Amino acid sequence: MADNTRFSTAIMDSYNKGLLTVIPDIKCRSPKEGDLLRGRNPIDVAKSLVQCGAPVVSVVTDSKDFEGSLKLLRNVVNAVSVPVLRKDFITTVDELKYTAEHGASAVLLICAYLDEKQLSHLYETALSMGLEPLVEVHTDAEMNMAKQVGAGFIAINNRNIVELERDNGGPELTLSLSASASKDVVLISASGISTRGEAASLASAGVHGILVGTTLWLADDICKMYASLQVESR
């Protein structure tokens, strides 16, 4: 059963011990790469990754394009002892309620799918429910939106989620956008990260964690790939 530690606190605890936090993404399918499970059980993989040192876990619950579900979220929450993030296209308060009811510690709010008023409302509502909002940005304008709502926990998606991350974006976007992030923000770089060198460059730029999904799932040994991305924090 996932504990009650704040998601960002678990990230910073790992970071402050000297390691860039790697957040594994439990994702059944990629619109770009197709089936990611290849016969593997996502619950078993989630447990293995925690045993390999993951201090948090992310779960993609979108069913249409990523073949996730709230059931998957609940099963992961019940199987691991670390905070769990729900990743989906959240646009309503009811979806926040379902997120809390299924045991998530944190929830992703994607600026590309919300205007500033919606983002602010969902952000404050999530907090009132005990959910920690992770605000995802991809552009300067979205970074400004995140700042306007007072987001203290931000993910820079290196790929364009509106295109379902079929583009070839990489860490260079985080390296560009991170300069405009507030200094007290817990900053995550998400998607398009595939090598230890890229992880190291992000750590050098002051990023606190990286969220990695497809790269892990395409590896023959997921835990070995996970370990390879654990570099020293700045």
C-alpha positions as CSV (number, residue, x, y, z in Angstrom):
1,M,0.0,0.0,0.0
2,A,1.4,3.4,-1.0
3,D,2.3,5.6,1.9
4,N,1.1,9.1,2.8
5,T,4.4,10.9,1.9
6,R,3.9,13.8,-0.5
7,F,5.1,12.8,-4.0
8,S,7.4,15.7,-4.3
9,T,8.8,15.2,-0.8
10,A,9.8,11.6,-1.8
11,I,11.5,13.0,-4.9
12,M,13.4,15.6,-2.9
13,D,14.4,13.1,-0.2
14,S,16.1,11.0,-2.9
15,Y,17.6,14.1,-4.6
16,N,19.0,15.4,-1.4
17,K,20.7,12.1,-0.8
18,G,22.7,12.7,-4.0
19,L,20.8,11.1,-6.8
20,L,18.7,12.6,-9.5
21,T,15.3,11.0,-8.9
22,V,14.1,8.7,-11.7
23,I,10.3,8.4,-11.8
24,P,9.2,5.2,-13.6
25,D,6.1,5.4,-15.7
26,I,3.8,2.4,-15.6
27,K,2.5,2.6,-19.2
28,C,0.9,-0.2,-21.1
29,R,1.1,1.3,-24.6
30,S,2.8,4.2,-26.4
31,P,1.0,5.8,-29.4
32,K,4.4,6.0,-31.1
33,E,5.9,2.6,-30.1
34,G,2.8,0.5,-29.7
35,D,2.4,-2.3,-27.1
36,L,5.0,-1.8,-24.3
37,L,4.0,-4.6,-21.9
38,R,5.1,-7.4,-24.4
39,G,3.5,-10.0,-22.1
40,R,4.8,-8.5,-18.8
41,N,2.5,-7.8,-15.9
42,P,2.6,-4.0,-15.1
43,I,2.0,-4.6,-11.4
44,D,5.0,-7.0,-11.2
45,V,7.1,-4.4,-13.0
46,A,6.0,-1.6,-10.6
47,K,7.0,-3.8,-7.6
48,S,10.3,-4.6,-9.3
49,L,11.1,-1.0,-9.9
50,V,10.4,0.0,-6.3
51,Q,12.7,-2.9,-5.2
52,C,15.3,-1.4,-7.6
53,G,15.1,1.9,-5.7
54,A,12.3,4.0,-7.2
55,P,11.0,6.3,-4.5
56,V,7.8,7.0,-6.4
57,V,5.8,5.6,-9.3
58,S,3.7,7.1,-12.0
59,V,0.7,5.3,-13.6
60,V,-0.8,6.3,-17.0
61,T,-4.6,5.7,-16.7
62,D,-5.8,7.0,-20.1
63,S,-7.6,4.1,-21.8
64,K,-8.1,5.4,-25.3
65,D,-4.5,5.9,-26.4
66,F,-2.4,4.4,-23.6
67,E,-4.5,1.4,-22.5
68,G,-4.4,2.4,-18.9
69,S,-7.3,2.4,-16.3
70,L,-8.2,3.4,-12.8
71,K,-8.1,-0.3,-12.0
72,L,-4.4,-0.3,-12.9
73,L,-3.9,2.7,-10.7
74,R,-5.6,1.0,-7.7
75,N,-3.7,-2.2,-8.3
76,V,-0.3,-0.4,-8.4
77,V,-1.2,1.7,-5.3
78,N,-2.1,-1.6,-3.4
79,A,1.1,-3.3,-4.6
80,V,3.8,-0.7,-3.8
81,S,4.9,1.2,-0.6
82,V,5.7,4.5,-2.3
83,P,3.6,7.5,-3.4
84,V,1.9,7.1,-6.8
85,L,1.1,9.8,-9.4
86,R,-1.9,9.5,-11.7
87,K,-1.2,10.6,-15.3
88,D,-4.2,11.3,-17.5
89,F,-6.0,14.1,-19.3
90,I,-7.7,15.5,-16.2
91,T,-10.3,18.2,-16.9
92,T,-13.0,17.8,-14.2
93,V,-13.4,17.8,-10.5
94,D,-15.0,14.3,-10.7
95,E,-11.8,13.0,-12.2
96,L,-9.9,14.4,-9.2
97,K,-12.4,12.6,-6.9
98,Y,-11.8,9.3,-8.7
99,T,-8.1,9.9,-8.5
100,A,-8.2,10.3,-4.7
101,E,-10.6,7.4,-4.3
102,H,-8.2,5.1,-6.1
103,G,-5.4,6.0,-3.7
104,A,-3.1,8.3,-5.7
105,S,-0.9,10.7,-3.9
106,A,-0.5,13.1,-6.8
107,V,-2.3,14.0,-10.0
108,L,-1.0,15.4,-13.3
109,L,-2.6,18.6,-14.6
110,I,-1.7,19.4,-18.2
111,C,-1.7,23.0,-19.2
112,A,-2.2,22.1,-22.9
113,Y,-5.7,20.9,-22.1
114,L,-6.7,23.6,-19.7
115,D,-7.1,27.4,-19.6
116,E,-5.7,29.3,-16.7
117,K,-9.1,29.5,-14.9
118,Q,-9.6,25.7,-15.2
119,L,-6.0,25.0,-14.1
120,S,-6.4,27.2,-11.1
121,H,-9.7,25.6,-10.1
122,L,-8.4,22.1,-10.5
123,Y,-5.2,22.9,-8.8
124,E,-6.9,24.3,-5.7
125,T,-9.5,21.5,-5.6
126,A,-6.8,18.8,-5.9
127,L,-5.0,20.3,-2.9
128,S,-8.3,20.4,-0.9
129,M,-8.6,16.7,-1.6
130,G,-5.2,15.9,-0.3
131,L,-3.8,15.4,-3.9
132,E,-0.5,17.0,-4.9
133,P,-0.9,18.6,-8.3
134,L,2.0,18.2,-10.8
135,V,1.6,20.8,-13.5
136,E,2.8,19.9,-16.9
137,V,4.2,22.5,-19.3
138,H,5.6,22.4,-22.8
139,T,6.0,26.0,-23.8
140,D,6.9,29.4,-22.3
141,A,3.3,30.4,-22.2
142,E,2.4,27.3,-20.2
143,M,5.3,27.9,-17.8
144,N,3.8,31.3,-17.2
145,M,0.4,29.7,-16.6
146,A,2.0,27.4,-14.0
147,K,3.6,30.4,-12.3
148,Q,0.3,32.3,-12.2
149,V,-1.5,29.5,-10.3
150,G,1.5,29.3,-7.9
151,A,2.6,25.8,-8.9
152,G,5.4,24.5,-6.8
153,F,5.8,21.2,-8.6
154,I,6.2,21.4,-12.4
155,A,7.0,18.8,-15.1
156,I,8.4,20.0,-18.4
157,N,7.2,17.5,-21.1
158,N,9.9,17.4,-23.7
159,R,7.4,16.0,-26.2
160,N,4.1,17.5,-27.4
161,I,1.2,15.7,-25.6
162,V,-1.3,17.2,-28.0
163,E,0.4,15.0,-30.6
164,L,0.4,12.1,-28.1
165,E,4.1,12.5,-27.8
166,R,4.8,11.2,-31.4
167,D,7.3,13.9,-32.0
168,N,11.0,13.6,-31.3
169,G,11.4,16.1,-28.5
170,G,14.2,15.6,-26.0
171,P,16.0,17.0,-23.0
172,E,17.0,20.2,-24.9
173,L,13.5,21.6,-24.3
174,T,13.8,21.2,-20.5
175,L,17.3,22.8,-20.7
176,S,15.7,25.7,-22.4
177,L,12.5,26.1,-20.3
178,S,14.0,25.3,-16.9
179,A,15.8,28.7,-16.9
180,S,12.5,30.4,-16.5
181,A,11.2,28.2,-13.7
182,S,11.1,29.7,-10.2
183,K,14.0,28.7,-8.1
184,D,11.9,27.1,-5.3
185,V,10.0,24.8,-7.7
186,V,10.5,21.0,-7.7
187,L,11.3,20.5,-11.3
188,I,10.8,17.3,-13.4
189,S,11.8,16.6,-16.9
190,A,9.5,14.2,-18.7
191,S,9.6,12.1,-21.9
192,G,12.3,11.7,-24.5
193,I,15.1,10.8,-22.0
194,S,16.9,7.7,-23.0
195,T,20.6,7.8,-21.9
196,R,22.7,8.4,-18.8
197,G,24.3,11.3,-20.5
198,E,21.0,13.0,-21.0
199,A,20.1,12.4,-17.4
200,A,23.4,13.9,-16.3
201,S,22.9,17.0,-18.4
202,L,19.5,17.5,-16.8
203,A,20.9,17.1,-13.3
204,S,23.5,19.7,-14.1
205,A,20.7,22.1,-15.1
206,G,19.2,21.8,-11.7
207,V,16.3,19.4,-12.5
208,H,15.3,17.3,-9.5
209,G,13.8,14.3,-11.3
210,I,13.2,12.7,-14.6
211,L,10.0,10.8,-15.6
212,V,10.8,7.9,-17.9
213,G,8.4,5.4,-19.4
214,T,9.0,4.2,-22.9
215,T,12.8,4.0,-22.5
216,L,12.4,1.6,-19.6
217,W,9.7,-0.5,-21.2
218,L,11.8,-1.0,-24.4
219,A,14.7,-2.2,-22.5
220,D,15.4,-5.9,-22.1
221,D,16.2,-5.4,-18.4
222,I,14.0,-2.7,-17.0
223,C,15.8,-2.5,-13.6
224,K,19.2,-2.3,-15.3
225,M,18.0,0.6,-17.5
226,Y,16.5,2.3,-14.5
227,A,19.8,2.0,-12.6
228,S,21.7,3.4,-15.6
229,L,19.6,6.6,-15.4
230,Q,20.4,7.2,-11.7
231,V,23.0,9.9,-11.9
232,E,24.4,12.2,-9.2
233,S,22.2,15.2,-8.4
234,R,23.8,18.6,-8.8
